Amino acid sequence: MSNIVSIVGRPNVGKSTLFNRLVEKRQAIIHDESGVTRDRHYGISEWNGKSFTVIDTGGYVENTDDIFENKIKDQVVLALNESSIILFMVDCKNGLSTLDIDFAKVVRQINKDVIIVANKADNYELELNSNEFYELGLSESQIIPISSISGSGTGELLDLVVKKLDSDSENKNENLPRISILGRPNVGKSSFTNSILGEERNIVTDISGTTRDSIDTKYNLFKKEFIITDTAGIRKKSKVKENIEFYSVMRSIQAMENSDVCIIMIDAKQGFESQDMNILSLAAKYKKGIILMINKWDLINKETHSARDYEEKLNKKISPLNFIPIVFTSVTNKQRIHKVLELAMKVYENRSKKITTSQLNNLILPEIEKYPPPATKGKYIKIKYITQLPTRTPTIAFFCNLPQYIKEPYKRFLSNKIRKKFSLEGVPITLVFRKK
């Protein structure tokens, strides 16, 4: 198992700032408002040749009526239990709080290595204030004063962390396939993630905008490992009213850019709307593998051919992107949720498929001879040779005498033939025409 280090503590002590510094990315959203971080957020840190997993968590609050604070509390306890080292973060500037004392009781019940990280020690006087945290009663824990904003003291903290780590453990997530779950708010993305993992990995409520960060989870299905990323709902720019939501949407788009396959989730009751088309077009523009997951299918009044009719209407709406597989699911009833992941892995394989030059020429040139490109300005176009270029996604080069005269409808014809002959379902294909 990988070494796991969790950053925990009450709200607004600087946990996400430290997390971003340790993973060397602006991965977690940072804001002065309390409760911005909700779910467990994972990243990879490396120090002195050792790598380990870091978990950012929301602020722990006892005895609260707030729905999110109660859910965050559950997420923090899960993080504590899966950690090998706990970074208990406190605030030198505001001093010891009753919330710190309450949380220390929870930490004491977990038999793990604990380091008290006294944040906001921005000068010598504040650094001296860190001594008051010995009152927490975590006698075996060392107190390391740091400033997560400036980075002061983080080197000493990391030295101590890697000293406690299991030297035989490594993180091997670098080259795993990445699958992101995208869609508008409240379509069931976090419920889907929780369902396949069999635990409440992500907070789920009926409130739109519950998920704020993009959250990675390692998953194994039929001996195939991959990273699945739950994202915040992407709504129209005009409807984004808060800074936090703006950053959430940006993180979702960033997750799309970093992924290999996008599962775009649609609410069956609401139907396919313009924002769904925007998300779909963006995924196609980035050349990602794509699956359309129609969720909440159990809530639809069905007739004999409901799924077929829905699929036909949907394919007309998304044309010319109608090469994308469509799966009808119910996350609450766990209907076909694993089929979605099987299909995602198939699309991933399609996206990285390599086709030999002889296969392309033997199967596609005869189709071109049957239906050659239309003549333009009295000039006939002759395609002589086809090959796949060495790119990460399928890019096919056609060598011909007049590449500038090949029109868009004929390009779609060629794409469809290649997709059909070589089983490239769910994958955008790039066609390049060069003069020979």
N, C-alpha and C positions, 0 to 999 in steps of 0.2 A: 504493500500500500504506500502511496505517496505521502511524504511529510506534509502535514496540514497545520497552518498557523492561522488562528482566528483573531480578529481585532474586535473587541467587545467593550461595552461601557454604556453609560447613560447618554441621552441625546446631546448633540452639539459639543462634543469634546474633541472632534477633529479626526474621527475614525476614517472617513472616506478620503481625507487629505493625505493621511499616512498611507492608506491603501494605494492611492495613485502614485505616491512617491516610491513605494516598494515595487510595484509592477512596472514603473517607469512609463506610464501612459495616463492620459486623462480619461480613465475608464469609468469611474464612478462619478455620478453627478454631485457637485458640491454647492451648497447654498446655505445662507445664514438661517433659513427657516428650519425649525425642528421637525424631524420625522421625514426628511427627504428620502433617505435610504430605507427600504422596506424589506426586500427579500435578501437572502444570502447571495453575495456577489463574489465570484471566484476569479482569481488571476494567478499568474506565475511570476515569482520573484527569483532572482539569482544573486548570490553574494559569495565571493571567494571560491568560485567554481562549483558551488552547491546550489541546486534549484529546489524550490518548494512551492506548494500551493498556499495562497493567502486568501482568507475569507473576510470580506467586509460585511458588517451586520448593521441593522438598525439600532437605534437607542433603546435600551432596556428600561421599562417603566413598570413598577409594581402598582397594584390597586388602581386601575384606570378603567373608565367606562368607554374610552375611545376604541372603536372597532379595529383600527389599524394598529394602535399600540399593543393591544392584546395579541393580534396576529404576529406582530414583529417579535414579541416576547417568545412565542413558540419557535420562530425562526432562529432566534439567538440561542435557545436551549439546544436545538438541533446542531447548530454550529459548534457549540461547546462540546457536545458528545462526540462529534467526528474529528475534533482537533487533537493534535499531539502536543501543541504548545498554545497557550492562551495569552494574548497580549491584552491585559486589562487596562484600558485607557482612562485616564483621569485628567482634570484640568487644573494646572497650577495657578492660573489667573483667578478663577472663581473659588478655588479651594475645595476642601472636602464637603461633600453634600450628602444628605440623607439618602438620595438615590444611589450614590456610590456604596454606602453602608449596606443598603438593602441588597444590592447586586452582589456584593462581596459574600453574602450568605449563600447565594446561589452558586457562585464560583467555588466556594469551599466544599460543596457537596460533590463536585466533579474532581476526580483524582487525576489531575493533569498538571504538568509544569506551567506555572503562572509567572509572567513578568509584568510588573506594574509600570506602565508607560505614562510618565507624568508630562503631558503635552502642554504647549504654550509657555514653556520655560524660556522666554525670549531674552532674558537678561539674568545676571547673577542673583539678584534679589528674588526673582520668581523661581529660579532654580533651587534656592534654599527652601522655598515653600513646599517643595516636593516631599520633605521629611515628614510632613503632617499625615501623609498617606500610610505611614506605618500603623496608624490607628485602625486601618481596615482589618488588621488581625491576620493578614496573610504572611506569617512570620518567615516562611522559607522563600518568599518571593523577593527578587531584587527589584529596586526602583531605579528606572533609567529616565532622567529628565531629557526631554527632546523638544524641538520645535519642528512640527511636521511641515509648516509653511516654508521655513528657511532651510530645513534639512539638518540643522544642528542636532547632534546626538544620535542621529539615525545610524551612523556607522557603528557606534558602540553597541546600539541595540541589535543590529544585524550580526555583529560578531558573537553576541551572546546567543542569539537564535540559532545560528548555524552550528555553534558548539554543542547545542542540545539535540540537534537533528540526528536522525538515523543515517549514517554515511552510506549505507547500501541502497537507500531508496532514491529513485529517479522519477522525474516526470516525463512521460512519453506521449504527450498530447499534441506535439508540434505538427505532425503530418497526418493527423486523423481527419476524416471527412467532416465538414461543418455543415449542419442543417439548421436553418433559421425558420422560426414560425412567425409569420407576419400577418397583418390584417388591421382592420379598423378596431377601435376600442370595443370591449365587451362581446367579442365573438366566440370566446372560449379558449384562447391561446394558453393561458396559465393552467386551466383545468385539464387541457390536453396533456401538457407536460407532467402535471401531477399524476394523471391517470396512468401514463405509461411507466412512470417511475415507481408507482405504488406508494408514494408518500407526498405530504404537502410541501413540495420543494419550493413552490411559489405561492404567495398570498393570493387568495381568490375571494372577491366580494362582488356584489351586484353594482358597485360604484364604478362608473367609468373612470379610467385612468389609474386603477389600482397599481398596475405594474408600471414602474418608472424607468428602471435600468434594463439593459439587455443582459440576460442571465444565462451563462454557459453551464451545461451539465454533461458529464461524460456518461455515455450509455452503451450497453452491449446488447445486441439482438442477433440471435442465431450465429454466435461467435464472430460477429462483426462489430467493431467498436467505432463510435463516432461522437462528435460533440453536438448536442442539440441546444439551440439558443432560443429562449423565450424572450419576446420583445414587447415594448410598450405599444399600445394601439396608435396607428398612424391616421390622424384625421386631417381634414383640409386645413391649409395654412390660415385661412380666414377665421377658423374656429379655434385656433390655438391662442389662448388668452394669457397664459402664465408663462414666465421664464422657465420654470421647472418642466412644464409640458413641452416647451420648445426643445429643451435639451434632451428630453425623453425621445421625441420624434427623431432628432438628429442621431441618437444612439441606435435607434431601430434601423435607420438608413445605413449607418456604419456597419451594423450587424449583417445587413443584406450584402453590402460590398465585400465583407470578409467571408461570406458563406460560399459553399459550393452548390447547395440546393436550397431553394426557398419553398416552404409550404405556405401557400397563401390561403388563409382561412376566411370563408364566407359564411355569414349568418343566413341559413336557408329561409328563415321567416322574412328577413329584411330584403333578401334578394341581392343581386349583383348591381352595385351602384358605381357612380363615376369615380369615387375614391378607390374602389377596388381595382378599377381599370388603370388608375394612375400607379398603384403599387405594382400591378402586373407588368405594365409597360416599363417601369423602372427596372424591375428584375430582368426583363428581356434585354433592356439596354445594357445592363451590366453583364450580359451573357451567362446568367445563372441557370442551372437546372430548375424547373418549376413544376409544382403540383398544385392543383386547386382542390382544397378540402372543403366540402359543403357540410358544415356542422349544423347541429340542431335539427337533423332530418326527421327525428322522432316527433317533432312538433308540427309537421306538415300533414295535412289531410291528403292521403294518397289514394290514387286509383291504379289501374293495372299498369299503365305505362308512364307513371309520374316521373320516375328517374330519367327515363329515356327522353321524354318531352322536355324536362328541365335542362338536360345536357345539350339537346339540339338548340334550344333557345340561347343557352349560354355560349355555345360555340359560334353562333351568329354574332353575338355581341362582341366577342373577343377576337373575331377574325381581323387580321390574318394570323393571330397567335393561337389558332385552334389545333395545335400539335401537342397541347398540354393535357396530361391525364387528369381526370376528374374523379374524386372519390366522395361518396355520400356517407357521412358518419353521424354518430351520436356519442359525444364524449361522456355524457352523464350515464348512458347505458352501455358504454364501452363497445360500441358497434364499429367494427372495421378500423379501430385506431391503430392496430399493429399492421394492417394492410397498408396504411399510409406510410409507415416507416419502411416497410419492405419495398414499396414503390419508390420511396426517396432514395434508397440505396441503389435500386436499379437505374434510376435517372442519373445518380452520381457516376455509376459505371459507364452509362451511355455518354456522359459529358467528357469522360477521359478516354473514350474509345479511339483506337488508332486503326485506320483503314488503309490497307496496302494500295499502292498505285495501280497494280494490276487488277485488283478487285474493282476499283473505281472505274477504270477504263473499260473493263469487260462488261460491267453491268449498267453503266450510265451512258456510255457512248452510243450503244444501240437505241436507247430511249431518245437520245438527241437526234439520231438519224430518222427515227419515226416522226418526231415533232421538232424540226429544226427551228432556230430563232427566226422570227418574221424578218423579211427583207426590209431595209430602211433606205430610202432615197435611191432605190434601184440596186442597192448593194447587198450581196448575200454574205451572211455571217457563217463562218466555218469554225466550229470548236474542234481542236485537233488532239488535245491532251488534257488529262485531269490528274491532280495530285493533292494530297492533304499536307498542309503546312505544319511545321513543328511548333504549334501553339498549345496553350493549356486547354482551350475549348475547340470544338470542331471548326476548322477553317479550311475550306476547299478552294483550291486555285484552278481556274479554267484558262487554258492558253488558246487564244483565237486570233483571227486576223483583224477584227474590228470590235474590240472590247467596249468602246464608247457607245455603240449602238444597241447594246443589250438592255432591254427595258425591264422595269420592276415586275410586271406580270410573269415574264419568262423566268426571272430569278426565283420567283415563288414556285413556279413549276419545277425547276431544278431542285430547290430545297425539299419539296414534298417527295420527289423521286428518291433523293438520297436518304431522307428520313425513313421512307418505306422500305427501301432495299437493305438498309443497314441498322434498322431498329433503333432509331435515335429519338424515341418518344420523350417529350418533356425538355428537349434541349434546343436552344436557339443555334442555328448554323450560320456562320459567316461565309459568304461567297465572294471570291476575289477574281476579277477578270484581267488578264494580262495579255499583252500583244506578243504573238509568236511569228 
